[in-house]
Amino acid sequence: MSLQIWLKSGWLQSHQTSPEEIRSLWLMVERNLKDAAMDAISFDAQYGIAYRAALLLCTILLYAEGYASGKGQGSHIRPINALPLILGEAHRRNADYLDGCRGNRSRPA
């Protein structure tokens, strides 16, 4: 599997990013991590916010490669699933971990 195959299948679309867009995403990551560290919110909220920060980091990688997640079912998980395609197979465990986190977001603590 490759990002080019994902593009042809409609799972991804071409995306030309800019330094401003990447900077904006980084600021969102920083804000989310700061918010996730707040003790004043529930653990579930902290978890969800931290997950969104991880998803944004994966989106930055995908944008830097010239792609954005396509539309439709599963589009929100594609940046995470693309990790091993972008950073190499050594990062498959990271992608699997984050995919597991996605599934845990709505489970009661």
C-alpha positions as CSV (number, residue, x, y, z in Angstrom):
1,M,0.0,0.0,0.0
2,S,1.2,3.5,-0.7
3,L,-0.1,7.1,-0.5
4,Q,-0.4,7.1,-4.3
5,I,-2.7,4.1,-4.2
6,W,-4.7,5.8,-1.4
7,L,-5.0,8.9,-3.7
8,K,-6.2,6.8,-6.6
9,S,-8.8,5.0,-4.4
10,G,-10.1,8.4,-3.2
11,W,-9.0,7.9,0.4
12,L,-6.7,10.9,0.0
13,Q,-6.7,14.0,-2.1
14,S,-3.8,16.2,-3.2
15,H,-3.1,19.1,-0.9
16,Q,-0.7,21.9,-1.2
17,T,0.1,23.2,2.2
18,S,1.8,26.4,3.3
19,P,4.1,27.4,6.2
20,E,1.2,29.4,7.6
21,E,-1.1,26.4,7.5
22,I,1.5,24.2,9.2
23,R,2.1,26.9,11.8
24,S,-1.6,27.2,12.5
25,L,-1.8,23.4,13.0
26,W,1.2,23.4,15.4
27,L,-0.5,26.2,17.4
28,M,-3.6,24.0,17.6
29,V,-1.5,21.1,18.8
30,E,0.2,23.2,21.5
31,R,-3.2,24.6,22.6
32,N,-4.7,21.1,22.8
33,L,-1.8,19.7,24.8
34,K,-2.1,22.6,27.2
35,D,-5.8,22.1,27.5
36,A,-5.4,18.3,28.0
37,A,-3.1,19.0,31.0
38,M,-5.7,21.0,32.9
39,D,-6.9,19.2,36.0
40,A,-10.2,21.2,36.0
41,I,-11.7,19.0,33.2
42,S,-12.6,15.4,33.3
43,F,-10.2,12.6,32.4
44,D,-12.4,11.8,29.4
45,A,-12.2,15.4,28.1
46,Q,-8.4,15.4,28.7
47,Y,-8.1,12.1,26.7
48,G,-10.2,13.4,23.8
49,I,-8.3,16.6,23.6
50,A,-4.9,14.8,23.7
51,Y,-6.1,12.5,21.0
52,R,-7.1,15.4,18.8
53,A,-3.5,16.8,19.2
54,A,-2.1,13.5,18.0
55,L,-4.4,13.5,15.1
56,L,-3.3,17.0,14.2
57,L,0.3,15.9,14.3
58,C,-0.5,13.1,11.9
59,T,-2.3,15.5,9.7
60,I,0.7,17.8,9.6
61,L,2.8,14.8,8.3
62,L,0.2,14.0,5.7
63,Y,0.0,17.7,4.5
64,A,3.8,17.8,4.3
65,E,3.7,14.9,2.0
66,G,1.3,16.7,-0.3
67,Y,-2.0,15.0,0.7
68,A,-5.1,15.5,2.8
69,S,-7.6,13.0,4.0
70,G,-10.3,12.3,1.4
71,K,-14.0,12.6,2.2
72,G,-16.3,9.9,3.5
73,Q,-16.2,7.1,6.0
74,G,-12.9,6.7,7.7
75,S,-11.4,10.0,6.6
76,H,-10.7,11.1,10.1
77,I,-8.5,8.0,10.8
78,R,-6.4,8.1,7.6
79,P,-3.8,10.5,8.9
80,I,-3.0,8.1,11.7
81,N,-3.1,5.1,9.4
82,A,-0.7,6.9,7.0
83,L,2.1,7.1,9.7
84,P,3.9,3.9,8.6
85,L,3.6,5.0,4.9
86,I,5.2,8.3,5.7
87,L,7.7,7.6,8.5
88,G,8.3,3.9,7.7
89,E,7.2,0.5,9.0
90,A,8.9,1.1,12.3
91,H,6.0,3.5,13.2
92,R,3.3,0.9,12.6
93,R,3.1,0.3,16.4
94,N,2.5,4.1,16.9
95,A,-0.3,4.1,14.3
96,D,-1.8,1.0,15.9
97,Y,-1.6,2.6,19.4
98,L,-3.3,5.8,18.2
99,D,-6.0,3.8,16.4
100,G,-6.6,2.0,19.7
101,C,-6.9,5.4,21.4
102,R,-9.5,6.4,18.8
103,G,-11.6,3.5,19.8
104,N,-11.2,4.3,23.5
105,R,-12.4,7.9,23.2
106,S,-16.1,7.1,23.7
107,R,-15.8,4.2,26.2
108,P,-16.7,5.0,29.8
109,A,-13.8,5.1,32.2
